[in-house]
Amino acid sequence: MADPAVLDDARGALKRAMQLHADGEILAALDAGRRAVELAPDLAEAHAYLGNTLVTRRRRFADGLAALRLASELAPDDAAILYTTGWCHEYVADALAKPRATHQPVAGDAPELYATARDYFFRALDAHPDDQLKGDIEDMLDVVSKATGEPWEDDDRAPRGR
């Protein structure tokens, strides 16, 4: 575990990354996010930020998904991080299924990535998200279901009484 002062610095770097991101300064935001990870390698939120941004803003799919998987390992019960990891796997699966722009190559194909997204969404549901996040997770399970033709409600992991 990082020294509390170092952890505060890492959280400050992550906050700066998010502000730079909001200002449209994506490369500087990624640098700030990387600084947060350097300072506190166990800060799951920093890895999740980097992964999400690499996937969605830089189309660095392999690097982004790796950062998200690490974030999920560091915070296996964090519904928001699990949701974000699933969401980005679905994003990459969709990009592979409907190619529109260049991207960093990634291991796996669209069906595999949809299945992985689905797994992360079920893990997020198991992490007891608040009602709003639960609705978002179920919406994304619907998106994956539509893309794959596999109803998620029939899965043994699906919550009952939806």
Backbone as a printed PyTorch tensor [residue, N CA C, xyz], in Angstrom:
tensor([[[  0.8530,  -1.1840,   0.0000],
         [  0.0000,   0.0000,   0.0000],
         [  0.8930,   1.2400,   0.0000]],

        [[  0.5160,   2.1890,  -0.7810],
         [  1.3010,   3.4090,  -0.9380],
         [  1.2170,   4.2810,   0.3170]],

        [[  2.2770,   5.0300,   0.5250],
         [  2.3160,   6.0350,   1.5820],
         [  1.1170,   6.9770,   1.3810]],

        [[  0.4290,   7.3740,   2.4630],
         [ -0.7580,   8.2370,   2.3040],
         [ -0.4870,   9.5160,   1.5140]],

        [[  0.6740,  10.1210,   1.6980],
         [  0.9850,  11.3500,   0.9560],
         [  1.1640,  11.0470,  -0.5320]],

        [[  1.7920,   9.9110,  -0.8280],
         [  1.9840,   9.5090,  -2.2250],
         [  0.6280,   9.1730,  -2.8510]],

        [[ -0.2200,   8.4980,  -2.0810],
         [ -1.5540,   8.1650,  -2.5680],
         [ -2.3590,   9.4330,  -2.8500]],

        [[ -2.2370,  10.4300,  -1.9890],
         [ -2.8990,  11.7190,  -2.2320],
         [ -2.3820,  12.3570,  -3.5190]],

        [[ -1.0570,  12.2790,  -3.7350],
         [ -0.4770,  12.8210,  -4.9700],
         [ -1.0130,  12.0740,  -6.1890]],

        [[ -1.1320,  10.7540,  -6.0560],
         [ -1.6480,   9.9450,  -7.1700],
         [ -3.0940,  10.3130,  -7.4610]],

        [[ -3.8900,  10.4630,  -6.4190],
         [ -5.2860,  10.8590,  -6.6300],
         [ -5.3700,  12.2640,  -7.2360]],

        [[ -4.4550,  13.1300,  -6.8340],
         [ -4.4040,  14.4670,  -7.4420],
         [ -4.0610,  14.3930,  -8.9190]],

        [[ -3.1270,  13.5130,  -9.2710],
         [ -2.7690,  13.3410, -10.6870],
         [ -3.9500,  12.7900, -11.4650]],

        [[ -4.6930,  11.8590, -10.8630],
         [ -5.8750,  11.3130, -11.5320],
         [ -6.9440,  12.3920, -11.7120]],

        [[ -7.1420,  13.2090, -10.6910],
         [ -8.1020,  14.3130, -10.8040],
         [ -7.6780,  15.2690, -11.9130]],

        [[ -6.3860,  15.5480, -11.9930],
         [ -5.8620,  16.4120, -13.0580],
         [ -6.1000,  15.7560, -14.4230]],

        [[ -5.8980,  14.4560, -14.5120],
         [ -6.1350,  13.7420, -15.7750],
         [ -7.5820,  13.9250, -16.2160]],

        [[ -8.4960,  13.7940, -15.2690],
         [ -9.9170,  13.9300, -15.6180],
         [-10.2610,  15.3550, -16.0350]],

        [[ -9.6350,  16.3370, -15.3940],
         [ -9.8850,  17.7290, -15.7830],
         [ -9.3170,  18.0020, -17.1800]],

        [[ -8.1130,  17.5330, -17.4240],
         [ -7.5210,  17.6930, -18.7590],
         [ -8.3800,  16.9950, -19.8150]],

        [[ -8.8820,  15.8370, -19.4730],
         [ -9.7660,  15.0950, -20.3780],
         [-11.0020,  15.9310, -20.6940]],

        [[-11.6070,  16.4840, -19.6620],
         [-12.8030,  17.3130, -19.8600],
         [-12.4980,  18.5300, -20.7240]],

        [[-11.2680,  19.0100, -20.6520],
         [-10.8490,  20.1580, -21.4540],
         [-10.4200,  19.7630, -22.8660]],

        [[-10.4890,  18.4610, -23.1810],
         [-10.1330,  17.9850, -24.5070],
         [ -8.6510,  17.7480, -24.7100]],

        [[ -7.8810,  17.8060, -23.6540],
         [ -6.4250,  17.6020, -23.7240],
         [ -6.1070,  16.1380, -23.4240]],

        [[ -6.4460,  15.2740, -24.3570],
         [ -6.3940,  13.8330, -24.1150],
         [ -4.9700,  13.3290, -23.8980]],

        [[ -4.0190,  13.7600, -24.6930],
         [ -2.6480,  13.2760, -24.5140],
         [ -2.0870,  13.7050, -23.1640]],

        [[ -2.3400,  14.9460, -22.7690],
         [ -1.8970,  15.4180, -21.4510],
         [ -2.6420,  14.6740, -20.3480]],

        [[ -3.9040,  14.3800, -20.5720],
         [ -4.6820,  13.6290, -19.5870],
         [ -4.1010,  12.2270, -19.4010]],

        [[ -3.7390,  11.5980, -20.4970],
         [ -3.1290,  10.2690, -20.3990],
         [ -1.8010,  10.3320, -19.6510]],

        [[ -1.0160,  11.3720, -19.8940],
         [  0.2410,  11.5350, -19.1500],
         [ -0.0270,  11.6610, -17.6560]],

        [[ -1.0240,  12.4470, -17.2950],
         [ -1.3740,  12.6110, -15.8780],
         [ -1.8830,  11.2910, -15.2950]],

        [[ -2.6490,  10.5570, -16.0560],
         [ -3.1280,   9.2520, -15.6020],
         [ -1.9830,   8.2780, -15.3970]],

        [[ -1.0220,   8.3020, -16.3170],
         [  0.1530,   7.4350, -16.1650],
         [  0.9550,   7.8200, -14.9230]],

        [[  1.0210,   9.1160, -14.6440],
         [  1.7120,   9.5870, -13.4350],
         [  1.0160,   9.0370, -12.1880]],

        [[ -0.3000,   9.0250, -12.1940],
         [ -1.0450,   8.4740, -11.0590],
         [ -0.6860,   7.0090, -10.8510]],

        [[ -0.5870,   6.2570, -11.9390],
         [ -0.2340,   4.8370, -11.8530],
         [  1.2070,   4.6590, -11.3770]],

        [[  2.1130,   5.5200, -11.8410],
         [  3.5060,   5.4420, -11.3770],
         [  3.5880,   5.6600,  -9.8740]],

        [[  2.8380,   6.6280,  -9.3810],
         [  2.8640,   6.9470,  -7.9570],
         [  2.1980,   5.8630,  -7.1080]],

        [[  1.1020,   5.3220,  -7.5920],
         [  0.3280,   4.3270,  -6.8320],
         [ -0.1100,   3.2080,  -7.7710]],

        [[  0.7670,   2.2380,  -8.0050],
         [  0.4470,   1.1600,  -8.9470],
         [ -0.7890,   0.3450,  -8.5800]],

        [[ -1.2320,   0.4240,  -7.3410],
         [ -2.4230,  -0.3230,  -6.9160],
         [ -3.6990,   0.5140,  -6.9810]],

        [[ -3.6350,   1.7160,  -7.5280],
         [ -4.8040,   2.5900,  -7.6070],
         [ -5.6630,   2.1620,  -8.8020]],

        [[ -6.6350,   1.3140,  -8.5220],
         [ -7.4710,   0.7270,  -9.5710],
         [ -8.1420,   1.7910, -10.4240]],

        [[ -8.5910,   2.8710,  -9.8080],
         [ -9.2880,   3.9220, -10.5510],
         [ -8.4040,   4.5370, -11.6320]],

        [[ -7.1070,   4.6480, -11.3560],
         [ -6.1850,   5.2120, -12.3520],
         [ -6.0320,   4.2700, -13.5400]],

        [[ -5.9160,   2.9790, -13.2530],
         [ -5.8260,   2.0080, -14.3500],
         [ -7.1220,   2.0010, -15.1670]],

        [[ -8.2500,   2.0980, -14.4850],
         [ -9.5350,   2.1250, -15.1940],
         [ -9.6460,   3.3680, -16.0710]],

        [[ -9.2130,   4.5170, -15.5450],
         [ -9.2450,   5.7430, -16.3510],
         [ -8.3710,   5.5710, -17.5970]],

        [[ -7.1440,   5.1020, -17.3960],
         [ -6.2430,   4.9130, -18.5390],
         [ -6.8460,   3.9470, -19.5590]],

        [[ -7.3530,   2.8340, -19.0790],
         [ -7.9130,   1.8500, -19.9910],
         [ -9.0790,   2.3880, -20.7970]],

        [[-10.0080,   3.0250, -20.1170],
         [-11.1780,   3.5890, -20.7880],
         [-10.7550,   4.6210, -21.8260]],

        [[ -9.8370,   5.4840, -21.4560],
         [ -9.4090,   6.5510, -22.3640],
         [ -8.6150,   5.9940, -23.5360]],

        [[ -7.7520,   5.0310, -23.2800],
         [ -6.9970,   4.4240, -24.3790],
         [ -7.9320,   3.7470, -25.3750]],

        [[ -8.9450,   3.0670, -24.8760],
         [ -9.8910,   2.3830, -25.7700],
         [-10.7200,   3.3970, -26.5520]],

        [[-11.3520,   4.3220, -25.8430],
         [-12.3590,   5.1700, -26.4870],
         [-11.8000,   6.3940, -27.2040]],

        [[-10.6960,   6.9250, -26.7280],
         [-10.1840,   8.1650, -27.3190],
         [ -8.9670,   7.9690, -28.2050]],

        [[ -8.2160,   6.8800, -27.9860],
         [ -7.0000,   6.6480, -28.7710],
         [ -7.0820,   5.3720, -29.6020]],

        [[ -8.1280,   4.5730, -29.3930],
         [ -8.3200,   3.3140, -30.1150],
         [ -7.1160,   2.3810, -29.9570]],

        [[ -6.5150,   2.4460, -28.7850],
         [ -5.4180,   1.5480, -28.4150],
         [ -6.0480,   0.3920, -27.6310]],

        [[ -6.6910,  -0.4760, -28.3950],
         [ -7.5460,  -1.4910, -27.7970],
         [ -6.8000,  -2.4600, -26.8860]],

        [[ -5.6980,  -3.0180, -27.3410],
         [ -4.9750,  -3.9980, -26.5220],
         [ -4.4750,  -3.3580, -25.2240]],

        [[ -3.8700,  -2.1940, -25.3300],
         [ -3.3420,  -1.5170, -24.1380],
         [ -4.4630,  -1.1280, -23.1820]],

        [[ -5.5410,  -0.6130, -23.7230],
         [ -6.6500,  -0.1810, -22.8840],
         [ -7.3150,  -1.3410, -22.1630]],

        [[ -7.5750,  -2.4270, -22.8810],
         [ -8.2100,  -3.5770, -22.2360],
         [ -7.2950,  -4.1950, -21.1840]],

        [[ -5.9840,  -4.1780, -21.4230],
         [ -5.0470,  -4.6970, -20.4220],
         [ -5.1140,  -3.8520, -19.1460]],

        [[ -5.1650,  -2.5450, -19.2930],
         [ -5.2570,  -1.6630, -18.1210],
         [ -6.5680,  -1.8910, -17.3760]],

        [[ -7.6360,  -2.1030, -18.1030],
         [ -8.9370,  -2.3550, -17.4730],
         [ -8.9640,  -3.7030, -16.7590]],

        [[ -8.3670,  -4.7060, -17.3500],
         [ -8.3060,  -6.0090, -16.6720],
         [ -7.5270,  -5.8880, -15.3660]],

        [[ -6.4330,  -5.1240, -15.3920],
         [ -5.6580,  -4.9140, -14.1700],
         [ -6.5030,  -4.1650, -13.1360]],

        [[ -7.2160,  -3.1330, -13.5610],
         [ -8.0840,  -2.3910, -12.6380],
         [ -9.0950,  -3.3320, -11.9960]],

        [[ -9.6530,  -4.2470, -12.7870],
         [-10.6450,  -5.1980, -12.2710],
         [-10.0190,  -6.2030, -11.3060]],

        [[ -8.7620,  -6.5440, -11.5380],
         [ -8.0620,  -7.4320, -10.6030],
         [ -7.7700,  -6.7100,  -9.2870]],

        [[ -7.4190,  -5.4350,  -9.3830],
         [ -7.1130,  -4.6500,  -8.1860],
         [ -8.3590,  -4.3320,  -7.3650]],

        [[ -9.5000,  -4.2410,  -8.0240],
         [-10.7620,  -3.8970,  -7.3470],
         [-11.8590,  -4.8550,  -7.8110]],

        [[-11.7620,  -6.1350,  -7.4440],
         [-12.6830,  -7.1410,  -7.9780],
         [-14.1310,  -6.9890,  -7.5280]],

        [[-14.3870,  -6.1470,  -6.5470],
         [-15.7520,  -5.9450,  -6.0540],
         [-16.2740,  -4.5440,  -6.3450]],

        [[-15.5920,  -3.8090,  -7.2040],
         [-16.0000,  -2.4500,  -7.5430],
         [-16.9100,  -2.5020,  -8.7710]],

        [[-18.1960,  -2.3300,  -8.5510],
         [-19.1750,  -2.4500,  -9.6390],
         [-18.8990,  -1.4730, -10.7760]],

        [[-18.4790,  -0.2540, -10.4490],
         [-18.2330,   0.7440, -11.4980],
         [-17.0530,   0.3470, -12.3800]],

        [[-15.9860,  -0.1500, -11.7720],
         [-14.8230,  -0.5700, -12.5570],
         [-15.1650,  -1.8020, -13.3870]],

        [[-15.8870,  -2.7350, -12.8150],
         [-16.3050,  -3.9180, -13.5780],
         [-17.2070,  -3.5300, -14.7400]],

        [[-18.1200,  -2.5990, -14.5030],
         [-18.9960,  -2.1050, -15.5740],
         [-18.1660,  -1.4540, -16.6840]],

        [[-17.2430,  -0.5810, -16.3010],
         [-16.4100,   0.1060, -17.2950],
         [-15.5970,  -0.8970, -18.1080]],

        [[-15.0820,  -1.9040, -17.4440],
         [-14.3090,  -2.9390, -18.1440],
         [-15.2040,  -3.6840, -19.1350]],

        [[-16.4030,  -4.0310, -18.7130],
         [-17.3500,  -4.6770, -19.6250],
         [-17.7350,  -3.7720, -20.7730]],

        [[-18.0000,  -2.5020, -20.4540],
         [-18.4190,  -1.5400, -21.4770],
         [-17.3430,  -1.4060, -22.5440]],

        [[-16.0790,  -1.3330, -22.1280],
         [-14.9990,  -1.1890, -23.1080],
         [-14.7990,  -2.4660, -23.9190]],

        [[-15.0010,  -3.6210, -23.3210],
         [-14.9380,  -4.8610, -24.1100],
         [-16.0520,  -4.8740, -25.1590]],

        [[-17.2380,  -4.4140, -24.7820],
         [-18.3290,  -4.3390, -25.7650],
         [-17.9870,  -3.3350, -26.8630]],

        [[-17.3980,  -2.2100, -26.4970],
         [-17.0050,  -1.1740, -27.4570],
         [-16.0290,  -1.7520, -28.4900]],

        [[-15.0400,  -2.4940, -28.0010],
         [-14.0510,  -3.0870, -28.8980],
         [-14.7070,  -4.1770, -29.7580]],

        [[-15.5540,  -4.9970, -29.1550],
         [-16.2590,  -6.0310, -29.9320],
         [-17.0530,  -5.3920, -31.0600]],

        [[-17.7620,  -4.3120, -30.7580],
         [-18.5460,  -3.6220, -31.7730],
         [-17.6380,  -3.0550, -32.8650]],

        [[-16.5040,  -2.5070, -32.4710],
         [-15.5620,  -1.9550, -33.4530],
         [-15.0240,  -3.0450, -34.3760]],

        [[-14.8200,  -4.2400, -33.8320],
         [-14.3440,  -5.3410, -34.6690],
         [-15.4600,  -5.8780, -35.5620]],

        [[-16.6820,  -5.8970, -35.0390],
         [-17.8140,  -6.4090, -35.8140],
         [-18.2020,  -5.4510, -36.9380]],

        [[-18.0110,  -4.1590, -36.7010],
         [-18.3840,  -3.1310, -37.6790],
         [-17.2100,  -2.1780, -37.8800]],

        [[-16.1570,  -2.6240, -38.5680],
         [-14.9500,  -1.7910, -38.7060],
         [-15.2500,  -0.4380, -39.3550]],

        [[-14.7710,   0.6140, -38.6890],
         [-14.9760,   1.9670, -39.2100],
         [-13.6870,   2.7700, -39.2510]],

        [[-12.7550,   2.4630, -38.3930],
         [-11.5240,   3.2460, -38.3100],
         [-10.3930,   2.3280, -37.8580]],

        [[ -9.1710,   2.7920, -38.0460],
         [ -8.0280,   1.9940, -37.6320],
         [ -7.9410,   1.9490, -36.1080]],

        [[ -7.3120,   0.8980, -35.6310],
         [ -7.1450,   0.7280, -34.1920],
         [ -5.9730,  -0.1980, -33.9350]],

        [[ -5.4840,  -0.1610, -32.7020],
         [ -4.4540,  -1.0970, -32.2830],
         [ -5.0550,  -2.5070, -32.2910]],

        [[ -4.3490,  -3.4770, -32.8620],
         [ -4.8620,  -4.8500, -32.8530],
         [ -5.0720,  -5.3490, -31.4260]],

        [[ -5.9960,  -6.2600, -31.3040],
         [ -6.3290,  -6.8260, -30.0060],
         [ -6.5200,  -8.3280, -30.1650]],

        [[ -6.1630,  -9.0660, -29.1290],
         [ -6.3700, -10.5170, -29.1600],
         [ -7.8650, -10.8020, -29.0720]],

        [[ -8.3010, -11.7860, -29.8000],
         [ -9.7100, -12.1710, -29.7550],
         [-10.5040, -11.5340, -30.8670]],

        [[-11.6850, -12.0940, -31.0600],
         [-12.5830, -11.5680, -32.0800],
         [-13.8350, -11.0190, -31.3950]],

        [[-14.7360, -10.4980, -32.2060],
         [-15.9410,  -9.8730, -31.6420],
         [-16.7320, -10.8270, -30.7470]],

        [[-17.0220, -12.0570, -31.1670],
         [-17.7850, -12.9480, -30.2690],
         [-17.0980, -13.1810, -28.9190]],

        [[-15.7740, -13.3510, -28.9430],
         [-15.0500, -13.5430, -27.6860],
         [-15.1340, -12.3020, -26.8000]],

        [[-15.0050, -11.1480, -27.4100],
         [-15.0420,  -9.9050, -26.6350],
         [-16.4460,  -9.6150, -26.1140]],

        [[-17.4650,  -9.9400, -26.8910],
         [-18.8400,  -9.7990, -26.3730],
         [-19.0460, -10.7180, -25.1660]],

        [[-18.5320, -11.9430, -25.2550],
         [-18.6740, -12.8810, -24.1380],
         [-17.9400, -12.3670, -22.8990]],

        [[-16.7750, -11.7930, -23.1030],
         [-16.0250, -11.2350, -21.9800],
         [-16.7700, -10.0450, -21.3830]],

        [[-17.3210,  -9.2010, -22.2390],
         [-18.1070,  -8.0600, -21.7470],
         [-19.2550,  -8.5550, -20.8810]],

        [[-19.9460,  -9.5320, -21.3740],
         [-21.0800, -10.1070, -20.6350],
         [-20.6300, -10.6050, -19.2610]],

        [[-19.4790, -11.2840, -19.2210],
         [-18.9510, -11.7780, -17.9430],
         [-18.6960, -10.6270, -16.9710]],

        [[-18.0820,  -9.5590, -17.4700],
         [-17.8240,  -8.4070, -16.5980],
         [-19.1300,  -7.7630, -16.1320]],

        [[-20.1230,  -7.7080, -16.9940],
         [-21.4110,  -7.1280, -16.5750],
         [-22.0640,  -7.9640, -15.4790]],

        [[-21.9950,  -9.2800, -15.5930],
         [-22.5440, -10.1230, -14.5260],
         [-21.7530,  -9.9490, -13.2300]],

        [[-20.4430,  -9.8290, -13.3410],
         [-19.6430,  -9.5710, -12.1360],
         [-20.0330,  -8.2390, -11.5110]],

        [[-20.2940,  -7.2360, -12.3450],
         [-20.7070,  -5.9280, -11.8290],
         [-22.0460,  -6.0370, -11.1000]],

        [[-22.9600,  -6.8230, -11.6480],
         [-24.2430,  -7.0340, -10.9600],
         [-24.0350,  -7.7260,  -9.6150]],

        [[-23.1240,  -8.6820,  -9.5710],
         [-22.8330,  -9.3940,  -8.3250],
         [-22.2050,  -8.4820,  -7.2770]],

        [[-21.6390,  -7.3640,  -7.7060],
         [-20.9750,  -6.4290,  -6.7890],
         [-21.9640,  -5.4490,  -6.1530]],

        [[-23.2440,  -5.6740,  -6.3440],
         [-24.3080,  -4.8780,  -5.7130],
         [-24.2220,  -3.3840,  -6.0600]],

        [[-24.3680,  -3.0670,  -7.3490],
         [-24.3330,  -1.6530,  -7.7580],
         [-25.5750,  -0.9170,  -7.2660]],

        [[-25.4840,   0.4180,  -7.2600],
         [-26.6800,   1.1910,  -6.9400],
         [-27.6860,   1.0190,  -8.0860]],

        [[-28.8970,   1.4860,  -7.8730],
         [-29.9700,   1.2530,  -8.8430],
         [-29.6640,   1.8350, -10.2210]],

        [[-29.0550,   3.0140, -10.2590],
         [-28.7490,   3.6270, -11.5540],
         [-27.7230,   2.7980, -12.3190]],

        [[-26.6490,   2.4100, -11.6430],
         [-25.6300,   1.5990, -12.3130],
         [-26.1990,   0.2390, -12.6960]],

        [[-27.0300,  -0.3400, -11.8450],
         [-27.6620,  -1.6190, -12.1760],
         [-28.4560,  -1.4970, -13.4800]],

        [[-29.1980,  -0.4060, -13.6340],
         [-29.9370,  -0.1880, -14.8740],
         [-29.0130,  -0.0600, -16.0730]],

        [[-27.8960,   0.6410, -15.8970],
         [-26.9190,   0.7780, -16.9830],
         [-26.3310,  -0.5790, -17.3630]],

        [[-26.0250,  -1.3920, -16.3510],
         [-25.4700,  -2.7200, -16.6200],
         [-26.4820,  -3.5600, -17.3940]],

        [[-27.7240,  -3.5450, -16.9540],
         [-28.7540,  -4.3250, -17.6500],
         [-28.9610,  -3.8080, -19.0690]],

        [[-28.8700,  -2.4950, -19.2630],
         [-28.9630,  -1.9430, -20.6250],
         [-27.8400,  -2.4790, -21.5070]],

        [[-26.6260,  -2.5520, -20.9600],
         [-25.5070,  -3.0570, -21.7470],
         [-25.6150,  -4.5590, -21.9830]],

        [[-26.1770,  -5.2760, -21.0380],
         [-26.4490,  -6.7020, -21.2920],
         [-27.4450,  -6.8460, -22.4410]],

        [[-28.4030,  -5.9320, -22.5330],
         [-29.3370,  -5.9350, -23.6670],
         [-28.6010,  -5.6640, -24.9840]],

        [[-27.6480,  -4.7300, -24.9550],
         [-26.8610,  -4.4150, -26.1600],
         [-26.0840,  -5.6570, -26.6080]],

        [[-25.4270,  -6.3150, -25.6670],
         [-24.6600,  -7.5190, -25.9990],
         [-25.6020,  -8.6060, -26.5100]],

        [[-26.7400,  -8.7360, -25.8860],
         [-27.7170,  -9.7400, -26.3170],
         [-28.1670,  -9.4820, -27.7540]],

        [[-28.4220,  -8.2340, -28.0600],
         [-28.8470,  -7.8820, -29.4190],
         [-27.7350,  -8.1970, -30.4290]],

        [[-26.4960,  -7.9290, -30.0510],
         [-25.3680,  -8.1680, -30.9570],
         [-25.0990,  -9.6520, -31.1600]],

        [[-25.3320, -10.4480, -30.1210],
         [-24.9790, -11.8740, -30.1930],
         [-26.1650, -12.7880, -30.4430]],

        [[-27.3630, -12.2860, -30.2100],
         [-28.5420, -13.1240, -30.3290],
         [-28.7380, -14.0470, -29.1430]],

        [[-27.9970, -13.8210, -28.0720],
         [-28.0830, -14.6660, -26.8740],
         [-28.7350, -13.8780, -25.7450]],

        [[-29.9750, -14.2100, -25.3780],
         [-30.6370, -13.4600, -24.3030],
         [-29.9200, -13.6440, -22.9670]],

        [[-29.6140, -12.5430, -22.3280],
         [-28.8690, -12.6290, -21.0660],
         [-29.7510, -13.0910, -19.9100]],

        [[-31.0400, -12.8760, -20.0170],
         [-31.9410, -13.2660, -18.9340],
         [-31.9700, -14.7790, -18.7290]],

        [[-31.6030, -15.5380, -19.7840],
         [-31.5880, -16.9980, -19.7030],
         [-30.3120, -17.5370, -19.0580]],

        [[-29.3270, -16.6710, -18.8750],
         [-28.0610, -17.0890, -18.2830],
         [-28.2690, -17.4050, -16.8030]],

        [[-27.6380, -18.4390, -16.3220],
         [-27.7580, -18.8260, -14.9090],
         [-27.3050, -17.7130, -13.9670]],

        [[-26.4540, -16.8040, -14.4630],
         [-25.9520, -15.7180, -13.6110],
         [-26.8910, -14.5200, -13.5540]],

        [[-27.9100, -14.5150, -14.3860],
         [-28.8380, -13.3760, -14.4340],
         [-29.6180, -13.2780, -13.1340]],

        [[-29.7950, -12.0510, -12.6300],
         [-30.6170, -11.8990, -11.4260],
         [-32.0640, -12.2640, -11.7260]],

        [[-32.7040, -12.8470, -10.7720],
         [-34.1100, -13.2510, -10.9300],
         [-35.0130, -12.1160, -10.4620]],

        [[-36.2130, -12.0660, -11.0050],
         [-37.1790, -11.0360, -10.5980],
         [-36.8530,  -9.6770, -11.1410]],

        [[-36.2880,  -9.6270, -12.3480],
         [-35.8890,  -8.3580, -12.9710],
         [-37.0700,  -7.4670, -13.1820]]])
